[in-house]
């Protein structure tokens, strides 16, 4: 009897154990795919789409399984958003998986990027229960590492072109001195009262001629007749006024032995001057007069229509027309500023002798950042109410990697004037500090800064908008522009950009090495990485874990450089 019971009992246990083993257990990596196949940092995050599958006759009808993506690296890990699945006999709101048919699912997850993720592994971890019992399902590795090329924007930002508060220095400034010789109606003789004006004008010519940093170009005489009276009469009047004025001026010049070219011209009817004087006056019906001028082009018709406005014609005759009977004298000359040598010497020894524009210009005469800083500092002391020197000090600090110092100077500049230059530079500082929202706010207020599109290109890289970044950079030849083109997979354009960078640095070479790896050019990869490491040895260690170079991790020459 005992033997008869033993065999069925044994068979029942075997069936039970076999059944239990099929209910849950280890899952093969073959059941999972990850997009992208190699994870990539974008906009400061590492996004991934995981497509998984529970095989047929695997998912226990009473099971609840929580699946969690976990990115692990030496010394740390980051967990993504979990998803929960349930068997057919579980009452709940999670996705139900059929025991007989199995089931597929898609999970989207994202991890905040940290540099250690370059050498990492993506796992799925499972927490499973059947009823009240915990069931162990081993974690499954589904991907290796993270490509972090987009994060190179943090390094390429340092060489971004900043916005300078430009000086308005002009070594040669065009100046002029004017005077008017006035005439009576229908007369062209220069009266004695007007000879005094001509004499005073000549004294000014003499003074300017004797001043060391002044150079006379010429004197122009522009003679006019007012637009009342006939054209023939006015033409003769204007021409005679021109000739008589020229005689007086040339006589005075000859007397003082001044050799100055005198150019003459005349205008028979000065309608332009008439319109200007009327528009500036408070004459009754002036809008009507101006409308007549715009409606009629024929001089005689204009004059007749204006005379028809009898209410104002006497006022015109008394107040406007006499001012048009004149010869305008114009002395054209140049003011010649200090030489570069003089400006540089004074900036170093006695900056108080320089005006603001000269002092700002002095900083452009040296390439030494320390000397530039000293000059701009002096400018802030001598001219504390001008925003440009503070902005330019912020530029220097930014280029030196002193972000807090740069921010302090730029905020001072903005407190004086909300300029496009300082806003753009503050945008770069904020971006370098990782504050993309603040960077976007500042750059939105930087319209008019010539370098704005380049700054926006850097922002778009940081935001993961690579095509938009490429468009913003345009033909800019910088590391950041090339980085955007590589990330957008425009490798030919990136190659040309990198070749044309004016001052290539270690990151220029590193980007060329990445370009070589992506285009299967081993010799370019190896030689460029060697150049990069020679300029910045820390890039060797970076390359050793950079998945851009994964195919070279077994290359002896590569590994001798990447260490």
TILUMLUM-859687 format. One record per residue (C-alpha): x negated, y, z; residue number from 0. Coordinates in Angstrom, 1 decimal, always signed. Layout:
<atoms>
X,Y,Z,NUM
...
</atoms>
This chain:
<atoms>
+0.0,+0.0,+0.0,0
-2.8,+2.3,+0.9,1
-4.5,+1.7,-2.5,2
-1.3,+2.3,-4.4,3
-1.0,+5.8,-2.8,4
-4.6,+6.7,-3.1,5
-5.0,+6.8,-6.9,6
-2.0,+9.1,-7.6,7
-3.1,+11.4,-4.8,8
-6.6,+11.7,-6.3,9
-5.2,+12.4,-9.7,10
-3.0,+15.1,-8.4,11
-5.9,+16.8,-6.7,12
-8.0,+16.7,-9.9,13
-5.1,+18.2,-11.9,14
-4.7,+20.9,-9.2,15
-8.4,+21.8,-9.2,16
-8.5,+21.9,-13.0,17
-5.5,+24.1,-13.1,18
-7.0,+26.5,-10.5,19
-10.2,+26.8,-12.4,20
-8.3,+27.9,-15.5,21
-6.3,+30.5,-13.8,22
-9.1,+33.1,-13.2,23
-12.9,+33.1,-13.7,24
-15.8,+34.7,-15.4,25
-15.2,+36.7,-18.5,26
-17.5,+36.7,-21.5,27
-18.9,+40.0,-22.7,28
-17.6,+38.9,-26.1,29
-14.1,+39.9,-24.9,30
-15.1,+43.6,-24.8,31
-16.2,+46.3,-27.2,32
-17.3,+49.9,-26.4,33
-16.9,+53.0,-28.5,34
-19.4,+54.4,-29.1,35
-21.6,+51.3,-29.1,36
-24.4,+53.4,-27.5,37
-22.9,+55.8,-25.0,38
-23.7,+59.5,-25.6,39
-23.6,+62.6,-23.4,40
-21.2,+65.2,-24.8,41
-20.2,+68.4,-23.1,42
-21.9,+67.3,-19.9,43
-19.9,+64.0,-19.8,44
-20.3,+60.5,-21.0,45
-17.0,+59.4,-22.6,46
-16.3,+55.8,-23.6,47
-13.4,+53.9,-25.0,48
-13.3,+50.2,-23.9,49
-11.2,+47.6,-25.7,50
-10.8,+44.5,-23.7,51
-9.1,+41.2,-23.9,52
-7.8,+38.6,-21.4,53
-8.0,+35.2,-23.2,54
-5.2,+32.7,-23.6,55
-4.2,+30.7,-20.5,56
-6.4,+32.9,-18.3,57
-4.3,+35.4,-16.5,58
-2.4,+33.8,-13.6,59
+1.2,+34.6,-13.6,60
+1.0,+35.8,-10.0,61
-2.3,+37.7,-10.3,62
-3.0,+41.4,-10.1,63
-6.3,+42.6,-11.5,64
-7.8,+46.0,-11.2,65
-10.5,+46.8,-13.8,66
-13.1,+49.6,-13.1,67
-15.8,+50.8,-15.5,68
-19.0,+51.4,-13.6,69
-22.2,+53.0,-15.0,70
-25.2,+51.7,-12.9,71
-28.8,+53.0,-12.8,72
-31.7,+52.6,-10.5,73
-30.6,+54.2,-7.2,74
-27.1,+55.1,-8.1,75
-23.9,+54.5,-10.0,76
-20.7,+56.3,-11.2,77
-17.3,+54.8,-11.3,78
-14.7,+55.6,-14.0,79
-10.9,+55.5,-14.0,80
-9.5,+52.1,-13.0,81
-6.7,+50.3,-14.8,82
-4.5,+47.6,-13.2,83
-2.9,+44.6,-14.9,84
-0.4,+42.1,-13.6,85
+0.8,+38.6,-14.3,86
+4.2,+37.7,-15.6,87
+5.7,+36.9,-12.2,88
+4.5,+40.1,-10.5,89
+7.1,+42.8,-10.0,90
+5.4,+46.1,-10.7,91
+4.8,+48.8,-13.2,92
+1.4,+47.9,-14.5,93
+0.7,+46.4,-17.9,94
+1.8,+42.7,-18.0,95
-0.6,+40.1,-19.4,96
+0.9,+36.8,-20.7,97
-0.6,+33.7,-19.3,98
+0.0,+31.7,-22.5,99
-0.9,+34.4,-25.1,100
-3.4,+36.5,-23.1,101
-3.4,+40.2,-23.8,102
-5.5,+43.1,-25.1,103
-5.9,+46.6,-23.6,104
-7.7,+49.9,-24.1,105
-9.3,+52.0,-21.4,106
-10.6,+55.5,-21.8,107
-13.1,+56.7,-19.2,108
-15.7,+59.4,-18.7,109
-18.6,+59.9,-16.3,110
-20.2,+63.2,-15.3,111
-23.7,+63.1,-16.9,112
-26.9,+63.0,-14.8,113
-30.3,+62.5,-16.3,114
-30.8,+59.1,-14.6,115
-28.1,+57.7,-16.9,116
-30.6,+57.5,-19.8,117
-31.7,+54.1,-18.4,118
-28.4,+52.6,-17.2,119
-25.9,+49.8,-17.9,120
-22.1,+49.9,-18.2,121
-20.2,+47.2,-16.3,122
-16.6,+46.3,-15.8,123
-15.9,+45.4,-12.2,124
-12.8,+43.4,-11.2,125
-10.7,+43.3,-8.1,126
-8.2,+40.4,-8.3,127
-5.6,+38.9,-6.1,128
-3.2,+36.0,-6.5,129
-0.5,+36.5,-4.0,130
-2.3,+37.3,-0.8,131
-5.5,+35.6,-1.8,132
-8.5,+37.5,-3.2,133
-10.0,+35.9,-6.3,134
-13.6,+36.7,-7.4,135
-14.2,+37.7,-11.0,136
-17.8,+38.5,-11.7,137
-18.7,+41.9,-13.2,138
-19.4,+42.0,-16.9,139
-22.1,+44.1,-18.5,140
-20.7,+45.6,-21.8,141
-23.2,+48.4,-22.8,142
-26.7,+49.7,-22.3,143
-27.9,+53.3,-21.5,144
-26.8,+56.7,-22.6,145
-28.2,+58.9,-25.4,146
-28.6,+62.4,-24.0,147
-29.8,+64.4,-27.0,148
-27.1,+67.0,-26.6,149
-28.5,+67.8,-23.1,150
-31.7,+69.1,-24.9,151
-29.7,+72.3,-25.3,152
-30.8,+73.1,-21.7,153
-34.4,+73.1,-22.9,154
-33.9,+74.8,-26.3,155
-31.9,+77.6,-24.7,156
-35.2,+78.9,-23.2,157
-36.3,+79.9,-26.7,158
-33.0,+81.5,-27.7,159
-33.2,+85.0,-29.2,160
-31.9,+87.4,-26.6,161
-30.3,+90.9,-27.3,162
-32.6,+93.9,-26.8,163
-31.5,+97.3,-25.8,164
-33.1,+99.0,-28.8,165
-34.9,+102.4,-28.6,166
-33.8,+105.2,-30.8,167
-37.4,+106.5,-31.3,168
-38.1,+108.3,-34.6,169
-41.6,+109.5,-35.3,170
-40.3,+111.9,-37.9,171
-37.1,+113.7,-37.2,172
-35.4,+115.8,-39.9,173
-34.3,+119.1,-38.5,174
-32.9,+122.3,-40.0,175
-32.4,+126.0,-39.1,176
-29.5,+127.9,-40.7,177
-28.4,+131.5,-41.1,178
-25.8,+133.3,-43.2,179
-26.2,+136.5,-45.3,180
-22.7,+138.0,-45.5,181
-21.3,+140.1,-48.4,182
-18.5,+142.5,-48.8,183
-15.6,+141.6,-51.2,184
-16.7,+141.7,-54.8,185
-20.2,+142.9,-53.9,186
-23.5,+141.0,-54.3,187
-26.0,+143.5,-52.8,188
-27.8,+142.5,-49.6,189
-26.9,+145.2,-47.0,190
-29.3,+146.6,-44.5,191
-27.5,+144.9,-41.7,192
-28.0,+141.5,-43.4,193
-31.7,+142.3,-44.0,194
-32.1,+141.9,-40.2,195
-30.7,+138.4,-40.5,196
-33.1,+137.6,-43.3,197
-36.0,+138.9,-41.2,198
-35.1,+136.9,-38.2,199
-34.8,+133.8,-40.4,200
-38.3,+134.5,-41.7,201
-39.7,+134.7,-38.2,202
-38.3,+131.2,-37.5,203
-40.0,+130.0,-40.7,204
-43.2,+131.5,-39.4,205
-42.9,+130.0,-35.9,206
-42.2,+126.5,-37.2,207
-45.0,+126.7,-39.8,208
-47.4,+127.5,-36.9,209
-46.3,+124.7,-34.6,210
-48.6,+121.7,-34.7,211
-46.0,+118.9,-34.9,212
-43.7,+120.7,-37.4,213
-43.8,+120.4,-41.1,214
-41.7,+122.5,-43.4,215
-40.1,+120.8,-46.4,216
-38.3,+123.7,-48.1,217
-35.7,+126.5,-47.9,218
-32.4,+126.2,-49.7,219
-30.2,+129.1,-50.6,220
-26.5,+128.3,-51.2,221
-24.5,+131.2,-52.4,222
-20.7,+131.4,-52.6,223
-17.7,+133.5,-53.6,224
-14.4,+133.2,-51.9,225
-11.6,+131.5,-54.0,226
-9.6,+134.7,-54.6,227
-10.0,+136.5,-57.8,228
-10.7,+135.2,-61.3,229
-13.2,+132.4,-62.0,230
-15.4,+134.5,-64.3,231
-15.7,+137.2,-61.7,232
-16.4,+134.8,-58.9,233
-19.1,+133.0,-60.9,234
-20.9,+136.2,-61.6,235
-20.6,+137.3,-57.9,236
-21.9,+133.9,-56.6,237
-24.8,+133.9,-59.0,238
-25.8,+137.5,-58.2,239
-25.6,+136.8,-54.5,240
-27.9,+133.8,-55.0,241
-30.5,+135.8,-56.9,242
-30.4,+138.8,-54.6,243
-30.8,+136.6,-51.5,244
-33.7,+134.7,-53.1,245
-35.5,+138.0,-53.8,246
-35.2,+139.1,-50.2,247
-36.4,+135.7,-48.8,248
-39.3,+135.4,-51.3,249
-40.4,+138.9,-50.5,250
-40.5,+138.2,-46.7,251
-42.4,+134.9,-47.3,252
-45.0,+136.6,-49.5,253
-45.4,+139.4,-46.9,254
-46.3,+136.8,-44.2,255
-48.3,+134.7,-46.6,256
-46.0,+131.7,-46.2,257
-46.1,+129.1,-49.0,258
-42.6,+127.5,-48.9,259
-40.6,+126.2,-51.8,260
-37.2,+128.0,-52.2,261
-34.4,+126.2,-54.0,262
-31.2,+127.9,-55.0,263
-27.7,+127.1,-56.0,264
-24.3,+128.8,-56.1,265
-20.6,+127.8,-55.9,266
-18.2,+130.1,-57.8,267
-15.2,+129.4,-55.6,268
-15.7,+127.8,-52.2,269
-12.5,+125.8,-51.9,270
-14.3,+123.2,-49.7,271
-15.3,+125.9,-47.2,272
-11.8,+127.4,-47.4,273
-10.2,+124.1,-46.5,274
-12.6,+123.5,-43.6,275
-12.0,+126.9,-42.1,276
-8.2,+126.6,-42.5,277
-8.1,+123.2,-40.9,278
-10.0,+124.5,-37.8,279
-7.9,+127.6,-37.5,280
-4.5,+128.1,-35.7,281
-3.0,+130.0,-38.6,282
+0.7,+129.8,-39.0,283
+1.8,+127.4,-41.8,284
-1.8,+125.9,-42.1,285
-0.4,+122.5,-42.8,286
+1.5,+123.9,-45.8,287
-1.7,+125.5,-47.0,288
-3.6,+122.3,-46.7,289
-0.8,+120.4,-48.5,290
-1.1,+122.9,-51.4,291
-4.8,+122.2,-51.6,292
-4.1,+118.4,-51.8,293
-1.4,+118.8,-54.4,294
-3.1,+121.1,-56.9,295
-6.6,+120.8,-58.3,296
-6.5,+123.7,-60.8,297
-8.2,+126.7,-59.0,298
-5.9,+129.4,-60.5,299
-2.7,+127.4,-59.6,300
-4.0,+126.8,-56.1,301
-4.7,+130.5,-55.6,302
-1.2,+131.4,-56.9,303
+0.6,+128.9,-54.7,304
-1.3,+130.1,-51.6,305
-0.5,+133.7,-52.5,306
+3.2,+132.7,-52.7,307
+3.1,+131.9,-49.0,308
+3.3,+135.6,-48.3,309
+3.8,+135.2,-44.5,310
+0.1,+134.0,-44.1,311
-1.8,+135.4,-47.0,312
-2.7,+138.6,-45.3,313
-4.1,+136.6,-42.4,314
-6.1,+134.5,-44.8,315
-7.4,+137.6,-46.5,316
-8.5,+139.2,-43.2,317
-9.8,+136.1,-41.3,318
-10.7,+133.3,-43.6,319
-11.8,+134.7,-47.0,320
-14.5,+137.1,-45.6,321
-16.3,+134.2,-44.0,322
-16.7,+132.6,-47.5,323
-18.5,+135.5,-49.1,324
-22.0,+134.5,-48.1,325
-25.4,+133.0,-48.9,326
-26.3,+130.2,-46.5,327
-30.0,+130.0,-45.7,328
-31.3,+126.5,-44.6,329
-34.8,+125.8,-43.5,330
-35.5,+122.1,-43.7,331
-38.4,+120.8,-41.7,332
-39.7,+117.7,-39.9,333
-40.6,+117.2,-36.3,334
-43.5,+114.8,-36.1,335
-43.7,+112.7,-33.0,336
-46.6,+111.2,-31.0,337
-48.7,+108.5,-32.6,338
-48.5,+104.9,-31.4,339
-51.9,+105.3,-29.7,340
-50.7,+108.4,-27.9,341
-47.5,+106.8,-26.7,342
-49.3,+103.6,-25.5,343
-51.9,+105.6,-23.6,344
-49.3,+107.8,-21.9,345
-47.1,+104.8,-21.0,346
-50.1,+103.4,-19.1,347
-51.4,+106.6,-17.6,348
-48.7,+109.2,-17.3,349
-45.3,+108.0,-18.4,350
-43.7,+111.3,-17.2,351
-44.9,+112.9,-20.4,352
-42.7,+110.5,-22.5,353
-39.0,+110.9,-23.1,354
-36.8,+107.9,-22.7,355
-36.9,+106.8,-26.4,356
-40.7,+107.1,-26.5,357
-41.0,+105.0,-23.3,358
-38.7,+102.3,-24.6,359
-40.6,+102.3,-27.9,360
-43.9,+102.0,-26.0,361
-42.8,+98.5,-24.8,362
-42.6,+97.4,-28.4,363
-46.2,+98.3,-29.0,364
-47.5,+95.3,-26.9,365
-46.8,+91.6,-26.9,366
-47.9,+91.2,-23.3,367
-44.8,+90.5,-21.1,368
-46.5,+91.9,-18.0,369
-47.2,+95.2,-19.7,370
-43.7,+95.3,-21.1,371
-42.3,+94.7,-17.7,372
-44.4,+97.6,-16.3,373
-43.2,+99.9,-19.0,374
-39.5,+99.0,-18.6,375
-39.8,+99.3,-14.8,376
-41.2,+102.8,-15.2,377
-38.3,+103.6,-17.6,378
-35.8,+102.5,-14.9,379
-37.5,+104.8,-12.4,380
-37.7,+107.9,-14.7,381
-34.3,+107.3,-16.4,382
-32.2,+105.3,-13.9,383
-28.9,+106.0,-15.7,384
-29.8,+104.2,-18.9,385
-28.8,+100.6,-19.2,386
-31.3,+99.5,-21.8,387
-34.5,+99.2,-19.7,388
-32.6,+97.0,-17.1,389
-31.3,+94.8,-19.9,390
-34.7,+94.4,-21.4,391
-36.2,+93.5,-18.0,392
-33.5,+90.8,-17.8,393
-34.6,+89.6,-21.2,394
-38.2,+89.2,-20.0,395
-37.1,+87.3,-16.9,396
-34.9,+85.0,-18.9,397
-37.8,+84.2,-21.3,398
-39.9,+83.4,-18.2,399
-37.3,+81.0,-16.9,400
-36.5,+83.3,-13.9,401
-32.7,+83.1,-14.2,402
-31.8,+84.6,-10.8,403
-34.1,+87.6,-11.5,404
-32.7,+87.9,-15.0,405
-29.1,+87.9,-13.7,406
-29.9,+90.6,-11.2,407
-31.3,+93.0,-13.8,408
-28.5,+92.3,-16.3,409
-25.8,+92.9,-13.6,410
-27.5,+96.3,-12.9,411
-27.4,+97.0,-16.6,412
-23.7,+96.1,-16.9,413
-23.0,+98.4,-13.9,414
-24.3,+101.3,-15.9,415
-22.7,+100.3,-19.2,416
-20.7,+97.3,-20.3,417
-22.9,+96.8,-23.3,418
-22.8,+93.9,-25.9,419
-26.5,+93.2,-25.3,420
-26.3,+92.7,-21.5,421
-23.1,+90.7,-21.9,422
-24.7,+88.4,-24.4,423
-27.8,+87.9,-22.3,424
-25.6,+87.2,-19.2,425
-23.8,+84.6,-21.3,426
-27.2,+82.9,-22.0,427
-28.1,+83.0,-18.3,428
-24.7,+81.5,-17.3,429
-25.1,+78.8,-19.9,430
-28.6,+78.0,-18.7,431
-27.2,+77.6,-15.2,432
-24.5,+75.2,-16.5,433
-21.6,+77.6,-16.1,434
-19.9,+77.2,-19.5,435
-16.7,+79.1,-18.5,436
-18.7,+82.1,-17.4,437
-20.8,+82.0,-20.5,438
-17.7,+82.0,-22.7,439
-16.3,+85.0,-20.8,440
-19.5,+87.0,-21.2,441
-20.0,+86.1,-24.8,442
-16.4,+87.2,-25.6,443
-17.5,+90.7,-24.5,444
-20.7,+90.7,-26.6,445
-19.2,+91.7,-30.0,446
-21.7,+93.7,-31.9,447
-24.8,+92.1,-30.6,448
-26.8,+90.9,-33.6,449
-27.8,+87.7,-31.9,450
-24.2,+86.8,-30.8,451
-23.6,+84.0,-33.3,452
-26.8,+82.2,-32.2,453
-25.7,+82.5,-28.5,454
-22.3,+81.1,-29.5,455
-24.0,+78.2,-31.3,456
-25.7,+77.3,-28.0,457
-22.4,+77.4,-26.2,458
-20.7,+75.2,-28.8,459
-23.5,+72.6,-28.4,460
-22.9,+72.6,-24.7,461
-19.2,+72.2,-25.3,462
-19.7,+69.3,-27.7,463
-18.4,+71.2,-30.7,464
-21.3,+70.4,-33.1,465
-19.8,+71.4,-36.4,466
-18.7,+74.7,-35.0,467
-22.2,+75.2,-33.6,468
-23.8,+74.5,-37.0,469
-21.5,+77.2,-38.6,470
-22.3,+79.7,-35.8,471
-26.0,+79.3,-36.2,472
-25.9,+79.8,-40.0,473
-29.4,+80.1,-41.3,474
-31.0,+80.7,-37.9,475
-34.3,+78.9,-37.5,476
-34.5,+77.8,-33.9,477
-34.7,+74.6,-31.9,478
-31.1,+75.0,-30.9,479
-29.9,+75.4,-34.5,480
-31.8,+72.2,-35.5,481
-30.4,+70.4,-32.5,482
-26.8,+71.3,-33.6,483
-27.6,+70.0,-37.1,484
-29.0,+66.7,-35.7,485
-25.9,+66.2,-33.5,486
-23.7,+66.9,-36.5,487
-25.7,+64.4,-38.5,488
-26.8,+67.0,-41.1,489
-30.3,+65.7,-41.2,490
-31.5,+67.4,-44.3,491
-30.6,+70.8,-43.0,492
-32.2,+70.0,-39.6,493
-35.4,+69.0,-41.4,494
-35.5,+72.3,-43.2,495
-34.7,+74.3,-40.0,496
-37.4,+72.6,-38.0,497
-40.0,+73.2,-40.8,498
-39.2,+76.9,-40.8,499
-39.3,+77.7,-37.1,500
-41.7,+80.5,-36.7,501
-43.3,+79.5,-33.3,502
-42.8,+75.7,-32.9,503
-43.2,+74.3,-29.4,504
-43.1,+70.8,-27.8,505
-39.3,+70.6,-28.2,506
-39.6,+71.4,-31.9,507
-41.9,+68.3,-32.2,508
-39.6,+66.2,-30.0,509
-36.6,+67.1,-32.2,510
-38.6,+66.1,-35.3,511
-39.4,+62.8,-33.7,512
-35.7,+62.2,-33.1,513
-34.9,+63.2,-36.7,514
-37.6,+60.6,-37.8,515
-36.0,+57.9,-35.6,516
-32.5,+58.6,-36.9,517
-33.7,+58.6,-40.6,518
-35.9,+55.4,-40.2,519
-39.1,+57.4,-40.7,520
-41.5,+55.6,-38.3,521
-44.6,+57.6,-39.2,522
-42.8,+60.9,-38.6,523
-41.4,+59.7,-35.3,524
-44.8,+58.6,-34.0,525
-46.8,+61.6,-35.2,526
-44.3,+64.1,-34.0,527
-43.9,+62.5,-30.6,528
-47.7,+62.5,-30.3,529
-47.7,+66.3,-31.0,530
-44.8,+66.9,-28.5,531
-46.6,+65.0,-25.7,532
-49.8,+66.8,-26.4,533
-48.0,+70.1,-25.8,534
-45.8,+68.9,-22.9,535
-46.9,+65.6,-21.3,536
-43.6,+65.2,-19.5,537
-41.9,+64.4,-22.8,538
-43.8,+61.1,-22.9,539
-41.9,+59.8,-19.9,540
-38.7,+61.1,-21.3,541
-39.2,+59.3,-24.6,542
-39.9,+56.0,-22.8,543
-36.2,+55.8,-21.8,544
-34.7,+57.8,-24.6,545
-32.4,+55.5,-26.5,546
-33.0,+57.6,-29.6,547
-36.2,+55.6,-29.8,548
-34.8,+52.3,-28.7,549
-36.0,+50.5,-31.9,550
-39.6,+51.6,-31.0,551
-39.6,+50.3,-27.4,552
-41.6,+47.2,-28.6,553
-43.9,+49.3,-30.8,554
-47.4,+49.4,-29.2,555
-48.4,+52.8,-30.7,556
-45.1,+54.3,-29.5,557
-45.4,+52.9,-26.0,558
-49.0,+54.1,-25.8,559
-47.6,+57.7,-26.2,560
-44.4,+57.3,-24.3,561
-45.7,+56.8,-20.8,562
</atoms>
